[in-house]
Amino acid sequence: MPQSTRDITQELEAQAVRSALDVGQWTLHGRRSRCFVMISGSGSILVGSEDVALRAPCLVWLPEGQSAHLTMRAGSSGAWLAVTGQALGHVALPGSIADDLRHMLLRPQLGTTLKPDVARGLTDHLLAIEGELRASKPGAPEMVRHLLAAVFIGLWRMSELVSHEARPLPRFIVDHFLQLVEVHLNDQWKVADYAAAMGVSTDRLNTAVRRALGKAPLEVIHDRVCAAARQMLESSGLQIDRVAALLGFDDPAYFSRFFKRLTGMSPRQYRHDYASRAARPAGSFAAWP
């Protein structure tokens, strides 16, 4: 059962970071995911045996379970956020953005360069979250949830996962997918092949097709291949292995297993059953009362 919105304030921390006259050091134990935005200065982060130099403006993202040692040199400043996986579940984002973020947040980012205005905007959001957590004013959980959404949309915008060109609408994705299925019906394309040809992620293709058709893309492909197989078995005298080859199957036995899994009958049984049904007399209208 989802947690209530008031619990989100217990699932994250945010704080301004300023290293005044001395070097600042932090050990991050990995109990929560960490976002650190540096807006001035420099430093370094040690993750395992990898020691990465940091130069502002930049971003550090460490997924939950990833420990590190962070150093900021004198005069550096920024802000950090520590957030649990449960808190991330409170953030309501559109499906396409959420799909991209799931991939992005699993990978560490160690010193990704930010544009100054992006770094400042992210820092302002983190400081606003800190203020809400400290003040505990009415509506604070809702405000924190919306600020957290703003942070993650900001991270999504600056990631390599988002195309800065116009993203195709779901209905165009589905229409294009169905057209490609017809063109490549006999090519044994995988779902990833269709996604690549359309310039979208497999997750985005899966989401669009499921919402429009109630089926996964692979189910749609298999249903269309099976329909083509039924048509050939019904209207031609081609051998089963020839039908399999025309549909892109190298192994006729595999084709037979595929067909039986979808129809409940082997291709030979299906053809025999269809022929038997077609040979039955249709009956006479004159016999009706």
Secondary structure, DSSP 8 states (H G I E B T S, - for coil): ----GGGGGGSEEEEEEE--SS-EEEEE-SSSEEEEEEEESEEEEEETTEEEEEESSEEEEE-TT--EEEEE-TT-EEEEEEE-HHHHTT----HHHHHHHHHHTTS-EEEEE--HHHHHHHHHHHHHHHHHHHH--TTHHHHHHHHHHHHHHHHHHHSTTS-SS----HHHHHHHHHHHHHHTTTTT--HHHHHHHHTS-HHHHHHHHHHHHSS-HHHHHHHHHHHHHHHHHHH----HHHHHHHTT-S-HHHHHHHHHHHHSS-HHHHHHHHHHHHHS----GGG--
